[in-house]
Amino acid sequence: MEEYAMNTIGIDRSLDRARIKKLLAIGLFASILTGIGDFLLGYAENAAGHTLAASVMASAPNLTDGQMIAGSLCGLFGIFLEGLACFAVYRLMADAAPRYAHLYRSGIFGYIWLAPVGCHMNMGILNLAYKYLLQADAALAAKAADLFFYGFSVPLYLLLIVFWLPMMIVQFLAFSRKLTPYPKNARWFCVPVGAIPALALCVLLGPDTALGAGIGTMFLSFGNAFMFGGLLAALPDAKRFEAFESALHQPNSSSGHFASSVGE
């Protein structure tokens, strides 16, 4: 076990199987809710855009107001719950890999801070504003879209990536190095792997079609649902959790000792 003193800042890091299971279930529900919101924001025929910002909002003129409002709200609550549910993964690695857990926890804070309002809901607001500005003055709509997209959306997305990408990396490493009670192959239950089929389906259906655009918009929700659903389905039994904890608290314990004790 790594010798590293991590400030828990009042967050429970115990390897509690029941709570981890509950958090994973919440994460799966939240991913579905967010996916519904993403789909609502994307499900419309795309109009041609002359700039990158206009292309991002290409479906806005064909979206109803109800779609944009409902899609934004579903994502707002769903993404917030996804962030909280990520503490299941944090708990899985906190005892055996506190350095990884510390980095992962920092990523969760960034995700909760930026993703629900800053990255998801602001796109709903931007689409709604762009739709009505386009009806009044196309040139003004294009200028406003560029200013908002490059001035607000792009910096927020880049900052979110700074928090999110390390989460994905340390999660993959922790599972690969058997620093959780899961078998090693559970490392593939991660967001990037789960997002690939959605992107492929979007390309196959055509990103300019309503269905293709809707599915393409929800590719990260596919990834999150795959991660939470996969980890929930593959959740080890209580005996394996106990064996993992027991191995960690033995003198000179290591994840390799645990792996050999359970026959991996």
N, C-alpha and C positions, 0 to 999 in steps of 0.2 A: 504494500500500500504506500502511496506517495506521502512523504512527510511535508505537509503544507498546511499552514494555519489559515483557514478561510473565515472571514467575518460573515456569519450567517445573516446579519442585519435583521434578525427576528423571523427569517423564513425557515420553515421546517424542512430539513434535508434528510429526514429519516427514510429508510428503505421500507416503507409501509405498503405492502402489496395491495391491500384493499383501496387505499387512497390513490395509488398509482392507477389502478384499474378504473376508478371513478373519473380521474382526470383524463385518461385516454378516451373514455366514453364521451365525456364533455367535448373533448377535442374533435372527435368524429362528428358529433352533432353540429358543432360550431363550423366545421369545414363544409358540411352540407348546406348550412344556413348561408355561409359566405358564398358558396358556389351558386346558390339561387340568386343572390344579389349580383354577383358577377355576370351571370347569364342574362339577367334582366337589363343590365347596363350595356350588354353587347349584342343582344338579339334584335338586329335590324339590318336591312340591306345597307351596305356601305356606299357612300357617295365619294367620288374622287376628291382627294385633297391636294392642293398645290404646294403645301409646306408640310414638314414633319408634324407640327402641332395640329394642323387641319386633318392630316391623315389619321392621327390618334383619335380624333373626334369625328371620324368619317361617318359613323352611324348616328350621331347626335340628331341630325335633321329628321330622321325616321323613327326616333324613339319617342314614346309618349311621355308626358310629364309624370304620370303614375309609375311608369317603369323606372325612370331616373330617381324618383323619390324613394320608392320601395327598394330598389336595388342598392341605393346608398345606405339606407337604414339597416337592411339585412347585413350588409358588409360591415357596417359600424359595430353592431353587436357581435356578429360572428367572429370577426378578426380579434376583437378584444378577448373573447372567450378562448380563441385559439392560443393567444399569448399566455393566458393563465394556464391552459392545459399543457403547455410546454414544460411546466414545472414537473410533470410526470417524468420526462426525459432527464431533467435536472436531478431529480431524486434518484434515478437509476444509477447515475454516475458519481454522485456527490461523495460517497464514502471511499470508493476505490480510486477515483480520479478527481480530486478536489480542484486541481488547476483547470482541467477541462470544464468542470462544473461552474467554476467562477466565471470563465469566459462565456459559457453558455447562458448563465444567468444574466450577465450584462447584455447579451444579445436579446434576451426576453424583454428586458426593460426598454430597450430601444425599439423593439417590435411593437410593444403595447403603446409606447409614446408616439410613434410615427405612423404605423400602418393603418389603424382604423380611420382616423380623421385626416391626417396629413396626406396619405397616399390613396386611400380608397374613396372616402367621401368627397375629397376635393375634386376627383375626376367626375363624380356625379354632378357636383355644382358647376364645374367647368363646362360639361356637356349641356346642362340646362341653359346656362348663360349664352353659350355659343349658338345654340339652336335659335334663341330669340333675337340675338344680335344679327344672325344671318338673315333673318326675315326683314330686319330694318335696313341693314347696310352690310353687304358682303365684305367690302374692303375693311370696314371697321371691325367686323367679326374676326377676320383673319389676323389683323394687327393685335387685337385684344387676346386672341388665342395664343399667338406667339409670345406675347409679353407674359401672360400667366403661366404658360407651359414651361418656358425657359427660365423665368424668374422665380417660380414657386415649385412647380411639380418636379422638374428635373433635379434641383438640389435636394429635395426631400427624398426622391427615389435613390439618389446616390448615397445619401446618408443612411437610408434604410439598409442598403446593400452592405455598408460597412458593419452594421450590427448583425444582419441576417446571415451573411456568408460564413463568418467564423462559427456560428451556431451549427451550420450544416457540416462544416469540416470536423469540428470536435465531436459531434454526434457520430459521424462515420468512424472516426478514429477510436472512440470509446468502445463502440460495439465490435469493431475489428480486433481490438486488443483484449477483448473479453473482460472489460472493466465494468460490465453490467451483468445481471443474472441471466441475460438472454444468450442463446447460442450465437456464434460468430456470424452466421449468415443473416441474422436480423439487421445487419448493417444496411442491407438493401431497402429496408423500410424507411425511406427518406423522401423528402419533398422533390428533389430534382428527378429521381427515378420515376416517381408517380406522375410528374408533370409531362413526361415524354409522350405517353399515349394521347393525351389531350391535344398537344401541339401537332402530333402526326394526324390526328383526326381532323383538326382544323384545316390543315393543308390539303387533306384528301377531299374534304367537303367544299373547300374554297373559302378563303378568309373574307371574300367580298359578299358571300351569301349570309343570310340572317343566322342560319344554324351554325355555319362554320365560324362566324364572328362571335356568336354566343359561347360556343365551346372554347374557342381560342382565348376569350376574355377570362374564362374560369380555369385556366391551366394550373395556376398555383393552388387553387382550391382542390383540384384533382390530386395534386401532390400531397397536400395536407391530409386529405381524406385517406389516401393510400398509406401515409405514414401512421396516422393515429389508428386507422382500422387494422393495418397489418400488425402493429405492436400490440393492439388489444387482442387480436385473434391468436397471436403467438405468445401471449403472456405466460411465462413459466409458472408452474404450480408452486404452492407454498413451500414444499420440501426443497425445491431448488433455491428459492429465496433464502431459506434458512441455511442451506449449505454454503451459499455465497457469503452470507454474513459471518458464518462461523469461520470460514477460510480467511476472511479479511482480518478478524480479530485474533488470529493465531500469531505467535511470534514469527517474524520473518515471513509473513504471509505475502502472497502474490496472486495475481489473477491466474497465472499459469498453474499454481497449486490447485486452485478451484477447478480449473478446466480439466485437469487430470483426475480430480476426485469424482467428477461427474461423467467421465468417459469421453471427453471431447478431444 
